[in-house]
């Protein structure tokens, strides 16, 4: 939970300091980059906390295949 607070705090702060037409390197380049990476970190946090692996584990046998046809791999229709 602490990591979520840190991510949200970094999003808020970098959003506040972002000004793309500023003369300052921090406001025009570094703050938008921090904002981008914060959103990426938030996405990773959500995927990890949502338990992506737990939802997928129950489906299929883990093999390759889309579930179409009978699985013989032939395209001739025989």
VOTINU-170589 format. One line per 8 residues: their letters; for each residue x, y, z of N, C-alpha, C. Coordinates in steps of 0.001 Angstrom, whole numbers, plus 500000, padded with zeros to 6 digits. Layout:
BEGIN
a = X:Y:Z:X:Y:Z:X:Y:Z | ...
//
This chain:
BEGIN
xxxxxxxx = 500815:498818:500000:500000:500000:500000:500871:501263:500000 | 502023:501161:500646:502927:502309:500654:503419:502635:499251 | 503615:501595:498445:504090:501828:497084:503036:502561:496254 | 501765:502252:496467:500705:502949:495743:500675:504428:496139 | 500835:504701:497409:500851:506095:497876:502018:506841:497239 | 503175:506214:497171:504345:506838:496561:504128:507086:495070 | 503540:506131:494376:503276:506286:492940:502281:507414:492696 | 501194:507428:493455:500183:508477:493278:500758:509842:493636
xxxxxxxx = 501567:509916:494673:502210:511178:495049:503151:511671:493951 | 503890:510761:493332:504778:511166:492241:503984:511615:491019 | 502830:511001:490761:501982:511442:489652:501464:512853:489919 | 500992:513091:491128:500445:514411:491469:501525:515486:491385 | 502684:515207:491968:503757:516210:491954:504275:516477:490548 | 504492:515431:489774:505006:515654:488422:503956:516308:487535 | 502670:516024:487748:501612:516701:487001:501607:518199:487323 | 501803:518509:488594:501795:519906:489040:502966:520687:488439
xxxxxxxx = 504142:520069:488358:505337:520774:487896:505559:520687:486391 | 504771:519915:485665:504949:519789:484216:504443:521037:483511 | 505332:521619:482711:504988:522754:481856:505851:522622:480603 | 505262:522146:479532:506029:521771:478354:506718:522946:477661 | 506162:524136:477752:506777:525287:477087:507649:526112:478032 | 508092:525522:479111:508931:526222:480080:510378:526245:479619 | 511118:527223:480108:512550:527313:479834:513343:526360:480725 | 512762:525933:481809:513437:525065:482764:513473:523630:482250
xxxxxxxx = 514632:523004:482365:514782:521614:481937:513918:520690:482793 | 513834:520977:484081:513041:520128:484963:511574:520154:484573 | 511013:521344:484361:509579:521466:484064:509232:521007:482657 | 510145:521147:481714:509808:520820:480328:510198:519406:479923 | 511143:518787:480614:511598:517463:480188:511547:516426:481307 | 512092:516747:482443:512194:515740:483499:510858:515449:484170 | 510052:516466:484412:508738:516235:485035:507809:515413:484136 | 507746:515679:482821:506924:514800:481972:507434:513358:481925
xxxxxxxx = 508746:513177:481952:509289:511822:481985:508928:511124:483289 | 509026:511840:484392:508626:511274:485675:507139:510928:485672 | 506332:511766:485048:504898:511495:484944:504651:510219:484141 | 505330:510074:483025:505181:508882:482195:505578:507622:482954 | 506746:507644:483582:507216:506469:484314:506345:506174:485534 | 505752:507196:486111:504839:506973:487229:503576:506256:486763 | 503059:506634:485598:501894:505933:485063:502232:504487:484695 | 503424:504262:484180:503857:502897:483878:503957:502087:485171
xxxxxxxx = 504536:502687:486207:504637:502001:487498:503258:501710:488069 | 502318:502637:487906:500951:502412:488372:500312:501249:487625 | 500559:501162:486336:500048:500044:485550:500605:498715:486028 | 501918:498665:486259:502530:497442:486784:501964:497095:488156 | 501788:498091:488999:501257:497859:490341:499852:497267:490259 | 499028:497822:489365:497661:497311:489218:497635:495881:488708 | 498502:495559:487760:498549:494197:487228:499005:493222:488305 | 500001:493614:489072:500502:492733:490133:499445:492540:491212
xxxxxxxx = 498796:493610:491626:497808:493511:492696:496508:492845:492231 | 496204:492929:490951:494985:492306:490438:495135:490792:490351 | 496356:490310:490428:496572:488870:490378:496367:488318:488993 | 497014:488903:488006:496862:488476:486619:497138:486985:486469 | 498153:486459:487131:498496:485050:487026:497428:484153:487615 | 496762:484592:488666:495730:483766:489292:494518:483606:488388 | 494185:484608:487620:493018:484511:486747:493288:483621:485552 | 494513:483570:485080:494832:482840:483862:495178:481386:484151
xxxxxxxx = 495644:481082:485358:496127:479742:485656:495084:478654:485447 | 493830:478939:485625:492808:477915:485529:492381:477580:484119 | 492858:478284:483129:492398:478086:481762:493406:477307:480956 | 492942:476235:480333:493770:475471:479409:494889:474713:480104 | 495715:474100:479278:496821:473313:479809:498148:474033:479640 | 498113:475272:479216:499336:476033:479046:500003:475813:477710 | 499432:474971:476867:500011:474700:475568:499658:475777:474565 | 500247:475648:473399:499981:476619:472336:498758:476151:471567
xxxxxxxx = 497865:477043:471299:496671:476705:470541:495574:477674:470876 | 494759:477965:469903:493718:478940:470117:492368:478341:470435 | 492240:477036:470379:490973:476407:470680:490058:476292:469471 | 490558:476576:468279:489752:476471:467083:489991:475127:466417 | 488970:474505:465909:489116:473243:465194:489402:472098:466131 | 489899:471018:465552:490166:469836:466363:491625:469714:466771 | 492428:470662:466380:493817:470675:466818:494771:469855:465989 | 494337:469373:464780:495249:468568:463984:496244:469419:463208
xxxxxx = 495976:470714:463097:496912:471609:462432:496815:471584:460918 | 496040:470708:460354:495916:470619:458905:494894:471605:458393 | 495095:472024:457176:494162:472982:456596:493361:472380:455462 | 493446:471082:455235:492807:470463:454092:491355:470067:454319 | 490897:470006:455529:489531:469649:455802:489253:468160:455774 | 490263:467329:455805:490074:465869:455768:489904:465290:457134
//
